[in-house]
Amino acid sequence: MEKIDKAKVREIIIDFAKDIDERKRSGPKPQKAVIYFRNERKLGIEREVYDVPIELLRFRKDNGRIRADVISYEKEFGILDERSMGAQNKLCEMLDNNDPEKNDELERSILHEGQREPAIITCDGFLINGNRRKMTIERINDKKPGTIKDMKVVILPGKNDAGGPPTLLEIEEIENRYQHQSEGKAEYTKFNTALSIQRKINMGMSLEEQLRDDAIYAGMTDKDFKKAIKTFREQYLQPLECIDRYLEVLGREGLYNTISARSGDPEGRWQAFLDYYNHVYKKIKDSKQRMELGIAESEIGKIEDVAFKIIRKREFPHIGKAHQIIRDLTKWLSNSDSKKELYKIINIPHELKDDENVNVTDKDDNDIDKIWAGEHQEIYGFIKCAKNIYEQGKVSESPIELLEVALRKLQHENMVIEAINKSDLPKAKKLIKQLRETIKELENELYDLEKGK
């Protein structure tokens, strides 16, 4: 992906810009608007609002709302050329499918009240803010041609205008300021938000820059801002890294539509990956937490394999959805017997059975996942068994079983005294003293028991 050159100006399509300039017109009641562009909002600088024919306005494929759809489409079918009608129709379809309920609400609103806020376009007609409104107006016109002929827009400067055209970075900033703020509009799914944030990072706009550009974060203290950065990484970027590893395992790099691409999918598998990172992966990557769970470093790959297959299957009747199973995973892994059941999932292949492969040529990856899930109902059995073992153990573990668990913990491969930090040595000595005293008490009780006392 091309890095953002902070001074580089976006290429303008001259013919498109000429059409916009010739056919734009002020409405019957001329309007002005202050927009989030450069420092204009802060200074209260107004720009004229024009009426522009709807057919001259074009969707941008870099719209964060449909990021997952665009990446997946281009991975499978090649680059979408925004200048072509075919690409414009495809982008319109993606937006229409993105959040059907919110789209219906917007359609009713536009029919009842008209377009309340102006869209923002480049001088050659590409929408930076207002893609969904154009899509909705086109839906209205499909049902009743000619219902709405124009959109109200603020046009960003062109080559010969004061201040010059926006740079690539400035366009990213405008989208960042509008689309990630909640103003009663259809929200991005968290997954598309993560992809949009990562795209900007890949192009050279750091997470810190993206947050500082938002008024909510701009005035924070350094301490609070660092917390916000950490939260964004853990809630968006690091779960996205887990998704990338999952797709790589399945040979689907970049096919994000197999995770979730729209709000109507209740976030699809996104929530499961969010919970996997925060409730499992973060713990098993931490040596101290691994030791507490009785998990060796060499088991991390096994646990991830188990988690990915649970997430792929998605549904577990009478137990819960994948993300609910994932939240309990480390708890079950802490019990050696329930862990054995979970590790049986590792032997399940990622591929479909040979007799099914013949019939999948006309099926997409989501259909293949459903077939795979149907073939491997044993995953449900392993999870149910692991859950039952853990819950029974919680209630009825005998003293002998508890002693065996304690001994296994003390003999665990991670019990390396040299690995204890110097600052933790006093605490370690205190714990060993408590262990010694507890063992002595248990020995005395056993002695009394043997003597019949």
Beta strands, then each sheet from edge to edge (+ up, - down):
strand 1: 25-33
strand 2: 47-53
strand 3: 119-121
strand 4: 127-129
strand 5: 150-155
strand 6: 315-316
strand 7: 320-321
sheet 1: 1+ 2- 5+ 3+ 4-
sheet 2: 6+ 7-
end
